[in-house]
Amino acid sequence: MSASHLVVFPSTGEPESPADRIRRLQHEAKSLAREHVELLAATLAEVSRLSAEIVEGGELYPVGARELARRLTDEANMNALTLTAIIDRG
């Protein structure tokens, strides 16, 4: 995961204007949304890793589970990489 961007709004001791509050809240929401997408990408990478372990387990696992794990390994990894690229662009 990448580090969150920190934006400091100067405090003048005066109440925050509605426009400043809107900007601050929009920035906070955008930062939280980015963190959420980063968490999804990390979770998909973990799904890919766990699926690969099941595939490597061979005949210890039922055929249907191995087949599903094989598909998940590729799909989850590709989706995690795609999300990471999207995050890096933004």
N, C-alpha and C positions, 0 to 999 in steps of 0.2 A: 504494500500500500504506500501511496505517496503521502508526504506531509501535507497537512491542511494549510491553506493559505490564511494568514491572520491579517485582518484589516483593523487598524486602530482608528477609531473616530475620536477626534480631540474633544475633551470636555471643557467647556467654557464656564461651567457652573450654571448655565442657563438650561431651562428645560429643552429637550430635544424637539425640534420642529417635526410636524407630521411628515414632511418630505424626507428629512434625515432618518426618521424612524422607518419609513418605508424602504429606503435604500439599505439600511442596516439589516432589516428583517429579510429583504430579498437576498442579500449577500449570505446571510446565515442559512436560509432555505437552500440556496444553490450549493453551499458547502456541504450541508447535510445530505443533499441528493447525490453529490459526488461520492461521499463516503459510503452511501448505500450501494451505489453501483460498484465501487471498489470491493465492498464486502461480497456482493454477488459474484464478481469475477474470482475472488479468492475461494469462495465456496465451490464454484464450478471447477476450479483447478483441483481442489481436494476431492471432488466427486470423480474426476478423471483419474487421479492417483489411486483411489480406493478401487475403482473399477478395474484398473490395470492389475492390481494385486489379485483380484478374483480371477481374471483371465489367466494370469500366470499360475494360479493354483490348479489349473487343469482339471482332471477328473475328480478331484475332491469336491468340486461344486457341481450342482445339477446343470445339465446341458442348457436349459432355458436361461438360467442365471448367468452362465458364462457368455451366452450369445448377447443377452441384454447388456452385460458389463462391457463386452467388446464394442458394442455400438456406443454406449455411454462414454467410454474412454475417448473415442475420437470426437464425438459431438460436444461433450463438455469441455474438452481442451480447446477445440476450435472456437467455441462460444466465449470462453474465458479470454482467449487471445483477442477476439474481436472487441469485447468490452474494454479490455486494456487499451487497445488502439483508439477506441472512441474517447476514453477518458483522457488519453495523452493529447488528443487533438483539441480538447476543450480546455 
